[in-house]
Amino acid sequence: MKANRKYKDSLFRSIFNNKPAILELYNAIEGTNHKDESIIEINTLKDVLFAAIQNDLSFSINKKIVVLLEHQSTINENMHVRFLAYILSIYLNILGDRLYRNPLVKLPRPEFIVLYNGEASFPKEKIYRLSDAFEEIDEETENSKLLFLDALVRVYNINKGYNPELKPTFFMTSCHTSALKHPVWHVRARH
């Protein structure tokens, strides 16, 4: 079954627009067993900063972790840059006018996750690093830098039957959200 990409994105957003479904999703992906949905604070972006910036799902857990999660039916090796734009918007919302004042405001640690279920062949799991996208620089300049900007994006192939050892495949069968049984989620990957 070939599904419309916009339909899949809308379905994903509508399924995970409430705390119980988000908690179930997070538990399935991370292998945790949180029960109290009050630890979830939804902070999904909708047309902020720049008109084109909106993400599929964003939420905080106990104000210590902010999870940005995207559903993709096509492969996009630039997800780390998109997530950077998203997390900047979220952090600016958290900081408000405190951005220009002391004391230091502690920010929740970001986690960037993509759930992929398109038709193109893709490994069961892949990590994209922002630092891999940087232009090469000479060794002398590189050694003089102590820190650099990086972002890690975990991409999971969630195609049904793709790999039974993959946590998000477990997610597809362990989540009780009935909408996850919809055939739009179960595209078979070409190998």
Long-range contacts (C-beta under 8 A, 24 or more apart in sequence): 1-183, 1-184, 1-186, 1-187, 2-119, 2-187, 3-73, 3-183, 3-184, 3-187, 5-73, 5-74, 7-184, 8-71, 8-73, 8-117, 8-184, 8-185, 9-56, 9-71, 11-179, 11-182, 11-184, 12-56, 12-57, 12-71, 13-44, 13-56, 13-57, 14-179, 15-177, 15-179, 15-180, 16-56, 16-57, 16-69, 17-42, 17-44, 21-177, 22-57, 22-59, 24-175, 24-176, 24-177, 25-69, 25-171, 25-175, 25-177, 26-59, 26-61, 26-67, 28-167, 28-168, 28-170, 28-171, 28-174, 28-175, 29-113, 29-156, 29-167, 29-168, 29-171, 30-167, 31-167, 34-61, 43-90, 43-93, 45-86, 45-89, 45-90, 48-89, 48-93, 49-85, 49-88, 49-89, 49-92, 50-85, 53-85, 53-86, 53-89, 55-82, 55-86, 58-86, 58-90, 60-108, 61-108, 63-108, 64-108, 64-109, 65-108, 65-109, 65-110, 65-111, 66-90, 66-107, 66-108, 66-109, 66-110, 66-111, 67-110, 67-111, 67-113, 68-110, 68-111, 68-112, 68-113, 69-113, 69-114, 69-115, 70-113, 70-114, 70-115, 71-114, 71-115, 71-117, 72-114, 72-115, 72-116, 72-117, 72-118, 72-155, 73-116, 73-117, 73-118, 73-119, 73-187, 74-118, 74-120, 75-116, 75-118, 75-120, 75-122, 76-114, 77-128, 78-133, 79-112, 79-114, 79-128, 79-153, 79-155, 80-112, 80-128, 80-129, 80-130, 80-133, 80-151, 80-152, 80-153, 81-130, 81-133, 83-110, 83-112, 83-151, 83-153, 84-130, 84-151, 87-112, 87-151, 110-151, 111-154, 112-151, 112-152, 112-153, 112-154, 113-153, 113-154, 113-155, 113-156, 114-153, 114-154, 114-155, 114-156, 115-156, 115-158, 115-168, 116-155, 116-156, 116-157, 116-158, 116-159, 117-157, 117-158, 117-159, 117-185, 117-186, 117-187, 117-189, 118-187, 118-189, 119-187, 119-188, 119-189, 119-190, 120-189, 120-190, 121-189, 121-190, 121-191, 122-155, 122-157, 122-189, 123-157, 124-156, 124-157, 124-162, 124-163, 124-165, 124-166, 125-154, 125-155, 125-156, 125-157, 125-166, 126-155, 127-152, 127-153, 127-154, 127-155, 128-152, 128-153, 128-155, 129-153, 157-189, 158-185, 159-186, 159-187, 159-188, 159-189, 160-185, 160-186, 160-187, 160-188, 161-188, 162-188, 162-189
